[in-house]
């Protein structure tokens, strides 16, 4: 670097959009001190272009900078990173033979992958007690810079750390974090001392593959969590226990919704009749929204020649995650996405500017070869269905179409009484398309969110390489957030496929492609709903909506007449004809999570009425059957979240 360069300033962008000039070579911490000495002394870490970094990270010209203090949302991530090191130190105190690999923070805590040591759940208490001693000792956490050569020597007997170092061959120096003489190779960031960890707990032990690749060594993964206070940890552990009770895999088995048996292969769910009933209702709802908003349904096959995936760019980016087949010396691939098929459909016709927008939708099955260790129930699978929609629009139509899509998404959200987090993801460093169209697209997305009054976060640089996007995360009843709907602008695929329309000037123009999904994927959305409702689906989604409970065999005939009346109205209804007491039938109905149960005895049969109970154990007797049927139809059509016939009456 020349003397002039060394003295030059760089300009960074602060969260409020203002710019700040600092000397070249400044760190995140230096930026904080430039803003104010108090902020500088409180700095724990920082974010550069949305990426969490240590406070010693150097900033560059044009970088978007955020300062992380102990009041920031990201502080917990930094704290948990240090907790992972505390676990590793405690483990090696008790088991010096243990070999460490990687130990990152996660959304709910941290994990550390280790080997050369036998660990099970019973061993965690001792390690956790050792962690408590390290935390209580309040050791300083020091950042130490070492040469790569010295680091390789330190890890002469650790092939995993050496592999990490080899991947950083361009770096002459690497960083370690040291506490009480114990050290670990790490980029950081970390808190200043172990005592900042208010409380930590180890949760479970599982197997994992090195680098998530099933062809690599099997390691032992220990999961833990940490918080700034004991009360926060206790609250988390209580929520974790509630989450176990709501686990969609547990409820799915209890309600016979789905299974993923070993014999069929991992990540390949089978939907049983009750589960398929729920999916059919969700599909009918989404299909209705699509048709009401001018979408036309299309269908694409499950497999394409890989030439299509090469043309779309997916082959380059998704090859390792694709299921590839050799057919008559030609390579085919199960589709990881539906969009290239939709782009090809659009390309089969000539279009005028008057024809746009064109809107396609498909409940399309796709396949992605996730690592087996990452598969988990319906949250991550090999085979899943996306409620896909693709729109081909003129640039001047972007805003109106985005507004329409967001309205559709919020109709889903409000119908199911869900909460969502909204984020605008802007242009990443690597992207396609000119500055003008990116700036226009981002501004239109921002205007849509602001004019609609939506609360949203900005995720700088987190857009797709082909365009900015708006992401929606579903927040479930336990406060957890899951990936859900998305609206994405794409300038890349129309270019790759040579898509055009004839403009008003009789010249060819390139359309913009909008990718959107109202649910995200049916599998993950189904998981969210199972856990959100704890299996107590609203009437319109419930696999069995009403169960008739005859008091005795003498009223079985009337019970079936009631069933026929409900079934004729489109209600999913069964008769409980087992030789049980009414009390036992009612208890079983509650266990089966039924919205309504109808008790019929001699009095009801004589009067042509029913006695109605809901899942909250509210009951109402002497109900005219026609009145009840009419209410069920109305509640179903209005998609009310909770049964309300009995409570309305009382």
C-alpha positions in Angstrom: 0.0 0.0 0.0 1.3 3.4 -0.9 1.7 6.2 1.7 -1.1 8.0 0.0 -3.4 5.0 0.2 -2.5 4.4 3.8 -3.6 7.9 4.7 -6.8 7.8 2.6 -10.3 7.8 4.2 -13.0 5.3 3.4 -16.7 6.0 3.7 -19.0 3.6 5.5 -22.8 3.6 5.7 -24.6 3.6 9.0 -28.0 2.0 9.8 -29.9 5.3 9.3 -28.4 5.7 5.8 -25.9 8.4 6.8 -22.3 8.2 5.8 -19.2 8.4 7.9 -15.6 8.9 6.8 -12.9 7.0 8.7 -9.2 6.4 8.0 -8.4 3.4 5.8 -7.6 0.3 7.9 -10.2 1.3 10.6 -12.1 -1.5 12.4 -15.7 -1.8 13.4 -14.7 -0.7 16.9 -12.9 2.3 15.4 -16.1 3.2 13.6 -18.0 3.0 16.9 -15.6 5.3 18.7 -15.9 7.8 15.8 -19.7 7.8 16.4 -19.2 8.2 20.2 -16.9 7.1 23.0 -19.7 5.5 24.9 -20.7 3.3 21.9 -17.0 2.5 21.3 -16.5 1.2 24.8 -19.8 -0.8 24.6 -19.0 -2.5 21.3 -19.0 -6.3 21.4 -19.0 -7.0 17.7 -20.4 -5.6 14.5 -22.1 -6.4 11.2 -20.6 -5.6 7.8 -23.1 -5.8 5.0 -25.3 -7.9 7.2 -22.6 -10.4 8.3 -21.8 -10.7 12.0 -18.1 -10.0 12.5 -15.7 -9.4 15.4 -15.1 -5.8 16.5 -11.5 -6.0 15.2 -12.7 -6.6 11.6 -11.5 -4.0 9.1 -14.1 -2.0 7.3 -14.0 -1.1 3.6 -15.2 1.7 1.4 -19.0 1.6 1.0 -19.5 -1.1 3.7 -22.8 -1.0 5.6 -21.9 -1.0 9.2 -23.9 -1.9 12.4 -22.5 -1.8 15.9 -23.4 -4.7 18.2 -23.6 -4.1 21.9 -25.1 -6.1 24.8 -28.4 -4.4 23.9 -28.4 -5.7 20.3 -30.4 -8.7 19.1 -27.2 -10.2 17.8 -25.6 -10.1 21.3 -27.1 -13.5 22.2 -25.5 -15.1 19.2 -22.1 -13.7 20.3 -22.7 -14.9 23.8 -23.6 -18.4 22.6 -20.5 -18.6 20.5 -18.5 -18.1 23.7 -20.6 -20.7 25.4 -19.6 -23.2 22.7 -16.0 -22.6 23.6 -16.8 -22.9 27.3 -18.3 -26.3 26.6 -15.3 -27.4 24.6 -12.9 -26.3 27.4 -15.0 -28.1 30.0 -15.1 -31.2 27.9 -11.3 -31.3 27.4 -10.8 -30.7 31.1 -12.8 -33.9 31.8 -11.8 -35.8 28.6 -8.4 -34.6 27.4 -8.5 -37.2 24.6 -11.5 -35.4 23.0 -10.8 -33.9 19.5 -12.6 -30.7 18.6 -13.9 -29.9 15.2 -16.4 -27.0 14.9 -18.8 -25.3 17.3 -21.0 -22.5 16.0 -23.9 -20.7 17.6 -27.4 -21.4 16.3 -30.8 -19.7 16.5 -31.6 -21.5 19.8 -28.1 -22.1 21.3 -25.0 -23.7 20.0 -23.5 -27.1 19.1 -20.0 -28.6 19.1 -18.9 -31.6 17.0 -16.3 -33.7 18.7 -14.7 -37.1 18.3 -12.4 -39.6 20.1 -14.6 -39.5 23.1 -17.7 -41.5 24.1 -20.5 -39.3 25.2 -24.2 -39.9 26.0 -26.9 -38.0 27.7 -25.8 -39.2 31.1 -22.4 -37.5 30.7 -23.8 -34.1 30.1 -24.4 -33.2 33.8 -20.7 -33.5 34.6 -19.6 -31.4 31.6 -22.3 -28.8 32.4 -21.0 -28.6 36.0 -17.5 -28.0 34.7 -18.9 -25.3 32.4 -20.5 -23.6 35.4 -17.1 -23.4 37.1 -15.5 -21.8 34.0 -18.3 -19.3 33.8 -18.1 -18.5 37.6 -14.3 -18.0 37.2 -15.0 -15.2 34.7 -11.9 -15.8 32.6 -11.0 -13.1 30.1 -11.6 -14.1 26.5 -8.6 -12.9 24.5 -8.2 -12.7 20.7 -4.8 -13.8 19.6 -3.5 -13.6 16.0 -1.1 -16.4 14.9 0.5 -17.4 11.7 -1.0 -20.2 9.7 2.2 -22.2 10.1 2.0 -21.9 13.9 -1.6 -22.9 13.8 -0.9 -26.0 11.7 1.7 -27.0 14.3 -0.7 -26.5 17.2 -3.1 -28.8 15.4 -0.6 -31.4 14.2 -2.8 -34.1 15.6 -6.2 -32.7 14.6 -7.0 -33.4 11.0 -10.3 -31.5 11.1 -8.8 -28.2 12.3 -5.9 -28.6 9.7 -8.5 -29.0 7.0 -10.1 -25.7 8.1 -6.7 -24.1 8.0 -6.0 -25.4 4.6 -9.2 -23.9 3.3 -7.9 -20.5 4.5 -4.7 -20.9 2.5 -4.9 -17.2 1.3 -4.7 -15.9 4.9 -1.3 -15.5 6.3 -2.7 -15.1 9.8 -5.6 -16.7 11.6 -7.2 -15.9 15.0 -7.5 -17.9 18.1 -9.6 -17.2 21.2 -8.0 -17.9 24.5 -9.4 -18.3 28.0 -7.5 -19.5 31.0 -4.7 -20.9 28.8 -7.2 -23.0 26.7 -7.5 -22.0 23.1 -9.6 -22.6 20.0 -9.2 -21.6 16.3 -12.0 -19.2 15.6 -13.0 -16.1 13.6 -15.2 -14.9 16.5 -16.9 -12.8 17.6 -17.0 -13.5 21.3 -17.9 -11.7 24.5 -15.2 -10.2 26.7 -15.2 -12.8 29.5 -16.8 -16.2 30.3 -18.7 -14.5 33.2 -20.9 -12.6 30.8 -22.7 -15.9 30.2 -25.5 -15.7 32.7 -26.7 -19.3 32.4 -25.9 -22.3 30.1 -27.3 -25.8 29.7 -26.5 -28.9 27.6 -29.5 -30.4 25.9 -28.8 -33.5 23.9 -26.2 -35.7 22.1 -26.6 -36.9 18.5 -24.5 -38.1 15.6 -23.4 -35.8 12.8 -21.2 -36.1 9.8 -18.1 -34.0 9.3 -19.1 -31.0 7.1 -22.6 -32.5 6.9 -21.4 -35.0 4.3 -22.5 -38.6 4.9 -19.4 -39.8 3.1 -17.3 -38.2 5.8 -16.5 -39.3 9.4 -19.3 -39.7 11.9 -18.8 -37.3 14.8 -20.6 -36.7 18.2 -22.6 -33.5 18.3 -23.5 -31.9 21.6 -26.3 -29.3 21.6 -26.5 -26.6 24.3 -27.9 -23.2 24.9 -26.9 -20.1 26.8 -28.5 -16.8 28.0 -27.6 -13.7 29.8 -29.7 -14.6 32.8 -30.9 -17.7 34.6 -34.5 -16.6 34.2 -34.2 -16.4 30.5 -32.7 -19.9 30.4 -35.5 -21.3 32.5 -38.1 -19.6 30.3 -36.4 -21.2 27.2 -36.3 -24.6 28.8 -40.0 -24.4 29.7 -40.8 -23.4 26.1 -38.6 -26.3 24.9 -40.7 -28.7 26.9 -43.9 -27.2 25.4 -42.4 -27.5 22.0 -41.7 -31.2 22.6 -45.4 -31.7 23.3 -46.3 -29.9 20.1 -43.7 -31.6 18.0 -45.3 -32.3 14.6 -43.7 -35.7 14.4 -45.3 -36.8 17.7 -48.7 -35.3 16.8 -48.5 -36.6 13.3 -48.2 -40.1 14.6 -51.0 -39.6 17.2 -53.4 -38.3 14.5 -52.2 -40.7 11.7 -51.3 -37.7 9.5 -48.0 -38.9 7.9 -45.1 -41.1 8.3 -41.5 -41.3 7.0 -40.7 -45.0 7.3 -37.1 -46.2 6.9 -38.1 -48.7 4.2 -39.2 -45.9 1.8 -36.1 -43.8 2.2 -35.2 -40.7 4.2 -36.9 -37.4 3.7 -39.7 -39.0 1.7 -43.0 -38.5 3.6 -46.1 -40.6 3.2 -49.4 -38.8 3.8 -52.1 -41.0 5.4 -55.8 -40.3 4.7 -56.2 -37.8 7.5 -53.1 -35.9 6.5 -54.0 -35.8 2.9 -57.4 -34.4 3.9 -55.6 -31.4 5.5 -53.4 -31.0 2.5 -56.3 -31.1 0.1 -58.1 -28.3 2.0 -54.9 -26.2 2.0 -54.5 -26.8 -1.8 -58.1 -25.9 -2.5 -57.7 -22.7 -0.5 -54.5 -21.7 -2.4 -55.9 -22.7 -5.7 -59.0 -20.6 -5.1 -56.9 -17.6 -4.2 -54.8 -18.1 -7.4 -57.8 -18.3 -9.7 -59.5 -15.3 -8.0 -56.3 -13.3 -8.8 -56.0 -14.3 -12.4 -53.5 -17.2 -12.3 -53.8 -20.1 -14.7 -52.8 -23.6 -13.6 -50.0 -25.4 -15.3 -48.3 -28.7 -14.7 -44.7 -29.7 -15.3 -43.0 -33.2 -15.1 -40.9 -34.4 -12.2 -37.8 -34.8 -14.3 -36.1 -32.9 -17.1 -33.0 -33.2 -19.2 -30.2 -31.5 -17.5 -29.8 -29.2 -20.5 -32.8 -27.3 -19.0 -31.1 -27.0 -15.6 -27.9 -25.8 -17.3 -29.8 -23.2 -19.2 -31.5 -21.9 -16.0 -28.3 -21.9 -14.0 -29.6 -24.4 -11.5 -27.2 -27.1 -12.6 -24.2 -25.0 -11.7 -25.7 -24.0 -8.3 -27.7 -27.1 -7.4 -25.9 -30.0 -9.0 -24.7 -31.4 -5.7 -28.3 -31.3 -4.3 -30.0 -32.8 -7.3 -31.0 -36.4 -8.0 -29.4 -37.1 -11.3 -30.3 -40.0 -13.6 -28.6 -41.6 -16.6 -31.3 -42.5 -19.3 -30.1 -43.8 -22.6 -26.7 -42.1 -22.2 -28.5 -38.8 -21.5 -28.4 -37.1 -18.1 -31.7 -36.2 -16.5 -32.5 -34.6 -13.1 -35.4 -34.6 -10.8 -36.5 -31.0 -10.6 -35.3 -29.0 -7.6 -37.5 -26.1 -8.6 -40.5 -25.5 -10.8 -39.5 -22.1 -12.4 -37.5 -23.3 -15.4 -40.6 -25.3 -16.5 -42.8 -22.3 -16.2 -40.3 -20.1 -18.1 -40.3 -22.7 -20.9 -44.1 -22.7 -21.1 -44.0 -18.9 -21.4 -41.4 -19.3 -24.2 -43.7 -21.4 -26.3 -45.8 -18.4 -27.5 -45.4 -15.0 -28.8 -46.5 -12.2 -26.5 -47.6 -8.6 -26.8 -47.3 -6.0 -24.1 -51.1 -6.2 -23.9 -50.9 -9.9 -22.9 -48.8 -9.2 -19.8 -48.9 -10.0 -17.0 -49.0 -13.8 -17.5 -49.6 -15.6 -14.2 -49.0 -19.4 -13.8 -49.4 -21.5 -10.7 -48.6 -25.1 -9.9 -48.6 -27.3 -6.8 -45.3 -28.7 -8.0 -43.4 -31.6 -6.4 -39.6 -30.9 -6.3 -36.7 -32.9 -5.0 -33.5 -31.8 -3.2 -30.8 -34.1 -1.9 -30.3 -32.7 1.5 -27.7 -34.3 3.7 -29.3 -37.0 5.8 -28.1 -35.4 9.0 -30.1 -32.3 8.1 -33.4 -34.1 7.5 -36.0 -33.5 10.2 -39.6 -34.5 10.0 -41.5 -32.3 7.5 -39.3 -29.3 8.2 -36.5 -30.6 5.8 -37.2 -33.4 3.4 -36.0 -34.8 0.1 -39.4 -34.5 -1.6 -41.7 -31.6 -1.1 -44.4 -29.6 -2.9 -44.2 -25.8 -3.5 -47.4 -23.8 -4.1 -45.5 -22.1 -6.8 -46.5 -19.1 -8.8 -44.6 -17.3 -11.6 -45.5 -14.1 -13.2 -44.1 -12.6 -16.4 -44.6 -8.9 -16.2 -43.5 -5.6 -17.8 -41.2 -3.5 -15.6 -44.1 -0.9 -15.1 -46.3 -3.8 -13.7 -43.9 -4.9 -10.9 -45.5 -2.8 -8.1 -49.1 -3.7 -8.8 -48.3 -7.4 -9.0 -46.2 -7.4 -5.8 -49.1 -5.6 -4.0 -51.5 -8.3 -5.2 -49.2 -11.1 -4.1 -48.7 -9.6 -0.6 -52.5 -9.2 -0.2 -52.8 -12.9 -1.1 -50.1 -13.9 1.5 -51.8 -11.9 4.2 -55.2 -13.5 3.4 -53.5 -16.8 4.2 -51.9 -15.3 7.4 -55.2 -13.7 8.6 -57.3 -16.8 7.8 -55.2 -19.0 9.9 -54.5 -16.4 12.6 -50.8 -16.6 12.1 -48.1 -14.1 12.9 -45.4 -13.2 10.3 -42.1 -11.4 10.3 -41.4 -9.5 7.1 -38.0 -8.7 5.6 -36.8 -6.8 2.5 -33.7 -8.4 1.1 -31.7 -6.1 -1.1 -29.0 -6.5 -3.8 -26.1 -8.8 -3.0 -22.5 -8.2 -4.0 -22.8 -10.8 -6.8 -25.8 -10.0 -8.9 -27.1 -9.7 -12.5 -28.9 -6.8 -14.0 -28.2 -3.1 -14.3 -28.2 -0.6 -11.5 -31.3 1.2 -12.7 -33.6 -1.8 -12.7 -32.3 -3.0 -9.3 -32.8 0.5 -7.8 -36.3 0.7 -9.3 -37.3 -2.8 -8.1 -36.0 -2.3 -4.6 -37.8 1.1 -4.4 -41.0 -0.5 -5.6 -40.8 -3.3 -3.0 -40.1 -0.8 -0.3 -42.9 1.5 -1.3 -45.3 -1.5 -1.4 -44.4 -2.4 2.2 -44.5 1.1 3.5 -47.7 2.2 1.8 -49.3 -1.0 3.1 -48.3 -0.2 6.6 -46.3 -3.4 7.0 -43.6 -3.6 9.7 -40.4 -5.0 8.1 -36.7 -5.4 8.5 -34.1 -4.7 5.8 -31.6 -7.5 5.1 -28.9 -5.7 3.2 -27.3 -7.8 0.5 -29.5 -10.8 1.3 -31.4 -10.7 -2.0 -31.1 -13.4 -4.6 -28.4 -12.9 -7.3 -31.2 -12.4 -9.8 -33.3 -9.8 -7.9 -34.5 -8.4 -4.6 -37.1 -10.1 -2.6 -39.6 -9.9 0.3 -39.5 -12.9 2.7 -42.1 -13.8 5.2 -41.4 -15.9 8.3 -44.2 -17.7 10.1 -44.1 -17.2 13.9 -45.8 -20.2 15.6 -47.6 -20.4 19.0 -44.2 -20.9 20.7 -42.6 -17.8 19.2 -40.4 -19.8 16.7 -40.0 -18.4 13.2 -40.1 -20.6 10.1 -39.3 -19.8 6.5 -42.6 -19.3 4.6 -43.9 -17.2 1.7 -41.7 -15.2 -0.5 -41.9 -12.8 -3.4 -38.8 -12.6 -5.6 -38.0 -10.5 -8.6 -35.9 -12.2 -11.3 -33.9 -10.4 -14.1 -31.7 -13.5 -14.7 -34.0 -16.3 -16.0 -35.7 -14.2 -18.6 -32.3 -13.4 -19.9 -31.1 -17.0 -19.9 -34.2 -18.3 -21.6 -34.3 -15.4 -24.1 -37.9 -14.5 -23.0 -39.4 -11.6 -24.9 -42.6 -9.7 -25.6 -43.4 -7.2 -28.2 -43.7 -3.7 -26.8 -45.9 -0.8 -27.9 -43.0 0.3 -30.0 -43.0 -3.0 -31.9 -39.6 -3.8 -30.5 -38.7 -6.9 -28.4 -38.5 -6.3 -24.7 -37.4 -8.5 -21.8 -40.1 -9.3 -19.2 -39.4 -9.5 -15.5 -40.1 -12.8 -13.8 -41.7 -12.8 -10.3 -41.4 -15.9 -8.2 -43.9 -16.3 -5.3 -45.3 -18.8 -2.9 -48.2 -18.3 -0.5 -47.2 -21.1 1.9 -43.5 -21.7 1.0 -43.8 -25.5 0.8 -46.8 -27.6 1.8 -44.5 -29.8 4.0 -43.1 -27.0 6.1 -46.4 -25.1 6.2 -48.1 -28.3 7.4 -45.5 -28.7 10.1 -46.1 -25.1 11.2 -49.8 -25.6 11.4 -49.6 -28.9 13.3 -47.4 -27.3 15.9 -49.2 -23.9 15.9 -52.6 -25.5 16.5 -51.2 -28.4 18.6 -53.2 -30.6 16.3 -56.4 -28.8 17.1 -57.1 -27.8 13.5 -59.9 -25.4 12.8 -63.1 -27.0 11.5 -62.3 -26.4 7.8 -58.9 -28.2 8.1 -59.8 -30.9 10.6 -59.6 -34.4 9.1 -62.7 -35.5 11.1 -64.9 -32.5 11.8 -67.8 -34.1 13.8 -68.2 -37.4 15.6 -71.6 -38.8 16.5 -71.7 -40.5 19.9 -74.8 -42.7 20.4 -75.7 -43.2 24.0 -76.7 -46.9 23.3 -77.2 -49.4 20.5 -80.9 -48.4 20.4 -79.9 -44.9 19.1 -77.5 -46.1 16.5 -80.1 -45.7 13.7 -80.7 -42.1 14.6 -77.0 -41.5 14.9 -76.6 -42.6 11.3 -79.4 -40.4 10.2 -77.6 -37.5 11.8 -74.4 -38.5 10.1 -76.1 -38.6 6.7 -77.6 -35.2 7.2 -74.1 -33.8 8.0 -72.4 -35.7 5.2 -74.9 -34.5 2.7 -73.9 -30.9 3.7 -70.2 -31.8 3.0 -69.2 -32.3 6.6 -66.5 -35.0 7.4 -68.4 -37.0 10.0 -68.1 -40.5 11.7 -70.2 -42.5 14.1 -68.5 -43.9 17.2 -70.3 -47.2 17.4 -67.9 -49.1 19.7 -69.5 -50.6 22.9 -68.1 -47.9 25.1 -69.7 -45.6 27.7 -70.5 -42.1 26.6 -67.9 -40.8 29.0 -65.2 -42.9 27.4 -66.3 -41.9 23.9 -66.1 -38.2 24.9 -62.6 -38.7 26.3 -61.5 -40.4 23.1 -63.0 -37.6 21.1 -61.0 -35.0 23.0 -57.8 -37.1 22.6 -58.5 -37.3 18.8 -58.7 -33.4 18.7 -62.2 -33.2 17.3 -63.8 -29.8 16.8 -67.2 -31.1 17.6 -68.9 -34.2 19.1 -72.6 -34.8 19.0 -74.3 -36.9 21.7 -77.6 -38.5 20.7 -79.9 -40.5 23.0 -83.6 -41.4 23.2 -84.6 -37.8 23.9 -82.7 -36.4 20.9 -84.0 -39.2 18.6 -87.6 -38.4 19.7 -87.2 -34.7 19.2 -85.0 -34.7 16.1 -82.3 -32.7 17.9 -78.7 -33.2 19.0 -76.6 -32.4 22.0 -73.3 -30.6 20.9 -69.9 -30.5 22.6 -66.9 -28.7 21.4 -63.2 -29.3 22.0 -63.2 -26.9 24.9 -65.8 -29.1 26.7 -68.5 -26.5 26.2 -71.9 -28.2 25.6 -75.3 -27.2 24.4 -78.3 -29.5 24.4 -81.6 -29.6 22.5 -80.1 -28.2 19.3 -82.2 -28.4 16.1 -80.3 -30.5 13.6 -80.9 -28.2 10.7 -79.6 -25.2 12.8 -76.4 -27.2 13.6 -75.9 -28.2 10.0 -76.3 -24.6 8.8 -73.8 -23.4 11.3 -71.2 -26.0 10.4 -71.5 -25.0 6.7 -71.1 -21.4 7.6 -68.2 -22.0 10.0 -66.5 -24.1 7.3 -67.0 -21.6 4.5 -65.8 -18.7 6.6 -62.7 -20.7 7.7 -63.1 -19.6 11.3 -60.1 -20.6 13.4 -61.9 -21.9 16.4 -65.2 -23.9 16.8 -67.8 -21.3 18.0 -71.2 -22.9 17.8 -71.5 -23.7 21.5 -69.7 -20.6 22.8 -71.8 -18.3 20.5 -74.9 -19.8 22.0 -73.7 -19.4 25.6 
